[in-house]
Amino acid sequence: MIVVTGATGNVGRPLTQALAEAGEQVTAVSRHAVAMPEGVRHMAADLSDPASLTPALEGAKALFLLLSGDLHAPGAGPADIIGLAAASGVRRVVLLSSQGVATRPLGPSRVALRAV
């Protein structure tokens, strides 16, 4: 099973659809419940509270982790999410973040993200 965070956005929604069409078992994660493609399980979670993601990770083999702006703030814990995923048995993580690619690449949150 593949867990897709940010499953209602511009990247997550088409990714969830493509994975479902390819026959993958998908758990779509977003802050609020929305309609999902046939066969896709939806779970609500807030990534600023990594523990809320725990139920979605049960049985997952992969995680698509889309980091929103609030997870780039000083003190945020994207590494905690990855640690939680690993502890849940997830063996592959795809991290997508475009924050600071062209602006302030040496800003504190960008340096911390490179460490992740």
Backbone as ProteinMPNN parsed JSONL, in Angstrom:
{"seq_chain_A": "MIVVTGATGNVGRPLTQALAEAGEQVTAVSRHAVAMPEGVRHMAADLSDPASLTPALEGAKALFLLLSGDLHAPGAGPADIIGLAAASGVRRVVLLSSQGVATRPLGPSRVALRAV", "coords_chain_A": {"N_chain_A": [[0.828, -1.165, 0.0], [0.438, 2.26, -0.711], [0.954, 5.35, 0.732], [-0.283, 8.548, 0.313], [0.399, 11.778, 0.992], [-1.06, 15.055, 1.224], [-3.106, 14.665, -0.538], [-5.238, 15.939, -1.749], [-4.45, 18.041, -3.231], [-2.758, 19.912, -5.891], [-0.696, 18.252, -6.771], [-0.898, 15.848, -5.297], [-3.558, 14.903, -5.781], [-3.741, 14.128, -8.638], [-1.685, 12.227, -8.554], [-2.642, 10.318, -6.732], [-4.88, 9.429, -8.188], [-3.593, 8.347, -10.489], [-2.069, 6.267, -9.351], [-4.119, 4.657, -8.314], [-5.425, 3.946, -10.692], [-3.424, 2.418, -11.764], [-3.65, 0.148, -10.34], [-2.68, 0.046, -7.775], [-2.835, -0.222, -4.195], [-4.045, 2.392, -2.337], [-3.719, 4.829, 0.177], [-5.087, 7.804, 0.809], [-4.154, 10.852, 2.168], [-5.238, 13.696, 3.845], [-6.032, 16.866, 5.346], [-8.745, 17.196, 5.609], [-11.758, 15.386, 4.966], [-12.578, 14.266, 1.721], [-14.048, 13.516, -1.495], [-12.831, 10.584, -3.043], [-11.043, 8.695, -5.59], [-12.45, 5.64, -6.895], [-11.978, 2.865, -4.827], [-9.891, 3.955, -3.347], [-8.654, 4.557, -0.174], [-9.403, 6.965, 2.253], [-7.889, 8.99, 4.73], [-7.95, 11.236, 7.407], [-5.477, 13.468, 8.5], [-3.074, 15.509, 10.185], [-0.119, 16.775, 9.304], [1.482, 18.366, 10.876], [1.192, 17.279, 13.279], [2.679, 14.592, 13.738], [1.978, 12.061, 14.854], [-0.697, 11.761, 14.21], [-0.694, 10.626, 11.767], [-0.164, 7.971, 12.055], [-2.254, 5.843, 11.973], [-2.769, 5.783, 9.192], [-0.425, 4.811, 8.152], [-0.29, 2.129, 8.738], [0.498, -0.969, 7.513], [1.622, 0.078, 5.239], [3.873, 0.305, 2.452], [5.179, 2.273, 1.158], [5.648, 5.845, 1.097], [4.474, 8.906, -0.006], [5.533, 11.962, 0.556], [4.47, 15.074, 0.876], [5.516, 18.154, 1.594], [4.093, 20.817, 3.173], [3.993, 24.425, 3.491], [3.946, 25.053, 6.287], [5.393, 23.022, 7.399], [7.94, 23.692, 6.968], [8.723, 25.528, 8.7], [10.77, 26.861, 11.336], [11.451, 24.542, 13.897], [9.552, 22.729, 13.084], [8.815, 19.278, 12.282], [9.698, 17.417, 9.967], [11.459, 15.271, 9.844], [10.581, 13.722, 11.923], [8.243, 12.658, 10.897], [9.24, 10.994, 8.888], [10.733, 9.232, 10.478], [8.642, 8.062, 11.943], [7.288, 6.805, 9.857], [9.244, 4.926, 9.038], [9.389, 3.383, 11.382], [6.915, 2.259, 11.236], [7.163, 0.438, 9.261], [7.431, 1.303, 6.665], [9.307, 1.413, 3.731], [10.093, 2.951, 1.619], [10.369, 6.317, 0.81], [9.173, 9.129, -0.793], [10.013, 12.349, -1.072], [8.658, 15.482, -1.531], [9.265, 18.775, -2.055], [9.278, 22.109, -2.785], [9.998, 24.354, -1.565], [11.987, 27.154, -1.165], [13.728, 26.579, -3.254], [14.697, 28.314, -5.234], [14.905, 30.666, -3.883], [16.505, 31.988, -1.085], [18.229, 29.647, -0.456], [19.942, 28.97, 1.578], [18.605, 29.446, 3.877], [17.429, 28.943, 7.278], [15.338, 26.957, 7.495], [15.629, 25.637, 5.088], [18.164, 24.56, 5.178], [17.782, 22.778, 7.287], [15.926, 21.084, 6.073], [17.455, 19.89, 4.058], [18.982, 18.238, 5.659], [17.139, 16.314, 6.384]], "CA_chain_A": [[0.0, 0.0, 0.0], [1.17, 3.513, -0.817], [0.301, 6.47, 1.399], [-0.039, 9.811, -0.379], [-0.002, 12.955, 1.751], [-1.427, 16.149, 0.331], [-3.837, 13.954, -1.588], [-6.298, 16.747, -2.354], [-3.843, 19.189, -3.891], [-2.406, 19.893, -7.314], [0.2, 17.131, -7.036], [-1.415, 14.632, -4.672], [-4.788, 14.393, -6.402], [-3.464, 13.319, -9.831], [-0.862, 11.084, -8.186], [-3.556, 9.325, -6.159], [-5.659, 8.89, -9.307], [-2.718, 7.517, -11.33], [-1.74, 5.048, -8.611], [-5.327, 3.828, -8.265], [-5.637, 3.409, -12.044], [-2.379, 1.414, -12.006], [-3.955, -1.022, -9.538], [-2.042, 0.102, -6.454], [-3.643, 0.102, -3.028], [-3.65, 3.744, -1.968], [-4.356, 5.562, 1.261], [-4.954, 9.234, 0.559], [-4.164, 11.592, 3.422], [-5.412, 15.143, 3.798], [-6.562, 17.363, 6.619], [-10.205, 17.108, 5.62], [-12.314, 14.338, 4.109], [-13.086, 14.649, 0.403], [-14.307, 12.368, -2.361], [-11.625, 9.973, -3.596], [-11.317, 7.74, -6.663], [-12.916, 4.305, -6.519], [-10.99, 1.963, -4.243], [-8.884, 4.664, -2.562], [-9.028, 4.803, 1.216], [-9.019, 8.292, 2.712], [-7.733, 9.193, 6.162], [-7.605, 12.604, 7.771], [-4.32, 13.627, 9.386], [-2.41, 16.803, 10.108], [1.301, 16.444, 9.372], [2.143, 19.094, 11.952], [1.073, 16.338, 14.396], [3.059, 13.339, 13.08], [1.266, 10.895, 15.396], [-2.003, 11.613, 13.552], [-0.464, 9.864, 10.537], [0.077, 6.572, 12.409], [-3.216, 4.878, 11.404], [-2.646, 5.711, 7.735], [0.811, 4.107, 7.798], [-0.394, 0.697, 9.024], [0.543, -1.809, 6.322], [2.162, 0.802, 4.082], [5.231, -0.016, 1.993], [5.772, 3.491, 0.614], [5.037, 7.105, 1.501], [4.733, 10.116, -0.772], [5.457, 12.996, 1.573], [4.424, 16.415, 0.324], [5.658, 19.08, 2.712], [3.475, 22.125, 3.004], [4.776, 25.527, 4.032], [4.081, 25.037, 7.739], [6.393, 22.026, 7.787], [9.262, 24.265, 6.719], [8.979, 26.519, 9.747], [11.692, 26.401, 12.386], [10.803, 23.734, 14.921], [8.705, 21.693, 12.482], [9.52, 18.009, 12.344], [9.542, 16.442, 8.882], [12.233, 14.067, 10.159], [9.734, 12.913, 12.789], [7.319, 11.928, 10.025], [10.012, 9.925, 8.254], [11.015, 8.258, 11.525], [7.39, 7.353, 12.209], [7.052, 5.929, 8.712], [10.195, 3.811, 9.126], [8.975, 2.536, 12.503], [5.687, 1.573, 10.827], [7.485, -0.551, 8.228], [7.579, 1.928, 5.346], [10.685, 1.256, 3.27], [10.401, 3.944, 0.586], [9.764, 7.63, 0.998], [9.418, 10.142, -1.805], [9.82, 13.656, -0.445], [8.51, 16.56, -2.497], [9.212, 20.105, -1.487], [9.929, 23.099, -3.637], [10.255, 25.533, -0.751], [13.34, 27.682, -1.129], [14.594, 26.086, -4.319], [15.376, 29.427, -5.901], [15.064, 31.798, -2.975], [17.054, 31.692, 0.232], [18.596, 28.235, -0.312], [20.69, 28.751, 2.819], [17.758, 29.806, 5.02], [17.454, 27.894, 8.324], [14.448, 25.823, 7.221], [16.13, 24.914, 3.904], [19.297, 23.77, 5.658], [17.206, 21.675, 8.058], [15.289, 20.151, 5.138], [18.503, 19.099, 3.421], [19.394, 17.22, 6.627], [16.137, 15.253, 6.339]], "C_chain_A": [[0.882, 1.241, 0.0], [0.339, 4.609, -0.153], [0.707, 7.742, 0.677], [-0.524, 10.942, 0.512], [-0.266, 14.098, 0.775], [-2.291, 15.662, -0.813], [-4.959, 14.754, -2.238], [-5.757, 17.919, -3.152], [-3.496, 18.957, -5.349], [-1.48, 18.752, -7.694], [-0.419, 15.826, -6.528], [-2.641, 14.047, -5.334], [-4.498, 13.589, -7.671], [-2.575, 12.11, -9.531], [-1.73, 9.968, -7.622], [-4.359, 8.644, -7.262], [-4.81, 7.942, -10.161], [-2.354, 6.208, -10.635], [-2.935, 4.106, -8.551], [-5.589, 3.182, -9.618], [-4.612, 2.336, -12.391], [-2.584, 0.165, -11.144], [-3.298, -1.051, -8.171], [-3.086, 0.326, -5.363], [-3.138, 1.436, -2.514], [-4.441, 4.213, -0.756], [-4.039, 7.026, 1.029], [-5.098, 9.968, 1.89], [-4.311, 13.08, 3.133], [-5.986, 15.585, 5.14], [-8.064, 17.172, 6.745], [-10.669, 16.032, 4.643], [-12.858, 14.939, 2.815], [-13.348, 13.375, -0.388], [-12.991, 11.892, -2.977], [-12.006, 9.033, -4.739], [-11.761, 6.392, -6.098], [-11.763, 3.466, -5.977], [-9.911, 2.628, -3.408], [-9.436, 4.923, -1.165], [-8.554, 6.204, 1.589], [-8.907, 8.302, 4.222], [-7.34, 10.64, 6.399], [-6.425, 12.586, 8.733], [-3.751, 15.018, 9.167], [-0.92, 16.541, 10.307], [2.068, 17.264, 10.393], [2.03, 18.321, 13.273], [1.391, 14.955, 13.836], [2.301, 12.113, 13.581], [-0.093, 10.693, 14.731], [-1.903, 10.802, 12.267], [-0.352, 8.36, 10.805], [-0.949, 5.603, 11.825], [-3.099, 4.706, 9.893], [-1.439, 4.884, 7.31], [0.748, 2.599, 8.048], [-0.459, -0.093, 7.718], [1.135, -1.14, 5.095], [3.57, 0.33, 3.746], [5.958, 1.223, 1.496], [4.959, 4.706, 1.061], [5.456, 8.202, 0.541], [4.484, 11.261, 0.194], [5.573, 14.364, 0.925], [4.45, 17.391, 1.487], [5.046, 20.43, 2.37], [4.33, 23.182, 3.7], [4.973, 25.472, 5.532], [5.091, 23.998, 8.216], [7.811, 22.468, 7.452], [9.633, 25.277, 7.79], [9.989, 25.977, 10.748], [10.924, 25.664, 13.483], [9.87, 22.672, 14.371], [9.508, 20.401, 12.401], [9.302, 17.053, 11.191], [10.341, 15.168, 9.133], [11.44, 13.151, 11.08], [8.754, 12.075, 11.971], [8.046, 10.758, 9.369], [10.371, 8.848, 9.27], [9.794, 7.424, 11.869], [7.079, 6.367, 11.087], [7.966, 4.709, 8.766], [9.803, 2.849, 10.238], [7.714, 1.745, 12.177], [5.93, 0.542, 9.734], [7.601, 0.004, 6.828], [9.047, 1.847, 4.951], [11.072, 2.232, 2.174], [9.643, 5.225, 0.892], [10.168, 8.504, -0.176], [9.05, 11.466, -1.164], [9.738, 14.709, -1.536], [8.382, 17.869, -1.745], [9.941, 21.047, -2.42], [10.258, 24.36, -2.858], [11.734, 25.931, -0.822], [14.27, 27.193, -2.217], [15.382, 27.225, -4.945], [15.628, 30.605, -4.973], [15.553, 31.304, -1.624], [17.42, 30.213, 0.429], [19.378, 27.937, 0.961], [19.911, 29.202, 4.047], [17.695, 28.646, 6.014], [16.546, 26.703, 8.023], [14.95, 24.997, 6.035], [17.317, 24.036, 4.3], [18.795, 22.563, 6.447], [16.574, 20.634, 7.136], [16.314, 19.307, 4.41], [18.989, 17.994, 4.357], [18.423, 16.048, 6.636], [16.466, 14.312, 5.208]], "O_chain_A": [[1.938, 1.268, 0.632], [-0.845, 4.766, -0.451], [1.892, 7.989, 0.455], [-1.723, 11.06, 0.767], [0.239, 14.107, -0.348], [-2.217, 16.184, -1.925], [-5.571, 14.279, -3.195], [-6.53, 18.708, -3.694], [-3.88, 17.957, -5.954], [-1.485, 18.324, -8.848], [-0.456, 14.826, -7.245], [-2.764, 12.827, -5.443], [-4.969, 12.457, -7.78], [-2.701, 11.077, -10.188], [-1.571, 8.805, -7.992], [-4.502, 7.422, -7.266], [-5.264, 6.854, -10.514], [-2.336, 5.153, -11.27], [-2.784, 2.896, -8.717], [-5.935, 2.003, -9.688], [-4.881, 1.452, -13.204], [-1.786, -0.77, -11.207], [-3.354, -2.067, -7.479], [-4.099, 0.987, -5.589], [-1.941, 1.601, -2.278], [-5.655, 4.026, -0.668], [-2.879, 7.439, 1.048], [-6.044, 9.735, 2.641], [-3.607, 13.644, 2.295], [-6.377, 14.757, 5.963], [-8.591, 17.008, 7.845], [-10.035, 15.803, 3.612], [-13.511, 15.982, 2.822], [-12.92, 12.29, 0.005], [-12.15, 12.697, -3.379], [-13.162, 8.622, -4.845], [-11.468, 6.063, -4.948], [-10.704, 3.372, -6.599], [-9.087, 1.934, -2.813], [-10.542, 5.441, -1.002], [-7.426, 6.583, 1.275], [-9.725, 7.7, 4.918], [-6.507, 11.198, 5.686], [-6.384, 11.783, 9.666], [-3.924, 15.622, 8.108], [-0.511, 16.123, 11.39], [3.19, 16.905, 10.75], [2.685, 18.661, 14.258], [0.473, 14.21, 13.492], [2.013, 11.212, 12.794], [-0.595, 9.569, 14.69], [-2.916, 10.344, 11.739], [-0.437, 7.561, 9.872], [-0.546, 4.607, 11.224], [-3.306, 3.61, 9.372], [-1.435, 4.316, 6.218], [1.638, 1.867, 7.615], [-1.373, 0.1, 6.916], [1.149, -1.732, 4.016], [4.357, -0.001, 4.633], [7.186, 1.244, 1.415], [3.768, 4.613, 1.359], [6.645, 8.408, 0.3], [3.348, 11.498, 0.604], [6.649, 14.761, 0.479], [3.507, 17.447, 2.277], [5.437, 21.087, 1.405], [5.279, 22.853, 4.412], [6.052, 25.807, 6.02], [5.591, 24.096, 9.336], [8.766, 21.711, 7.63], [10.738, 25.82, 7.782], [10.053, 24.77, 10.98], [9.872, 26.12, 13.932], [9.434, 21.794, 15.117], [10.737, 20.425, 12.446], [8.768, 15.964, 11.403], [9.943, 14.094, 8.683], [11.604, 11.932, 11.028], [8.47, 10.927, 12.311], [7.512, 9.651, 9.307], [10.318, 7.661, 8.947], [9.9, 6.213, 12.065], [6.66, 5.237, 11.337], [7.512, 3.583, 8.563], [9.876, 1.633, 10.061], [7.467, 0.691, 12.762], [5.002, -0.154, 9.322], [7.846, -0.751, 5.887], [9.928, 2.176, 5.745], [12.249, 2.338, 1.828], [8.449, 5.214, 1.191], [11.347, 8.609, -0.515], [7.905, 11.674, -0.761], [10.636, 14.819, -2.37], [7.499, 18.04, -0.905], [11.088, 20.804, -2.796], [10.747, 25.333, -3.432], [12.615, 25.112, -0.561], [15.484, 27.372, -2.116], [16.589, 27.113, -5.161], [16.479, 31.449, -5.255], [15.054, 30.31, -1.097], [16.962, 29.593, 1.389], [19.468, 26.783, 1.379], [20.478, 29.328, 5.132], [17.888, 27.492, 5.632], [16.932, 25.56, 8.265], [14.72, 23.788, 5.983], [17.457, 22.912, 3.818], [19.316, 21.458, 6.297], [16.675, 19.434, 7.393], [16.074, 18.125, 4.164], [19.37, 16.92, 3.891], [18.829, 14.909, 6.868], [15.747, 13.337, 4.986]]}, "name": "protein", "num_of_chains": 1, "seq": "MIVVTGATGNVGRPLTQALAEAGEQVTAVSRHAVAMPEGVRHMAADLSDPASLTPALEGAKALFLLLSGDLHAPGAGPADIIGLAAASGVRRVVLLSSQGVATRPLGPSRVALRAV"}
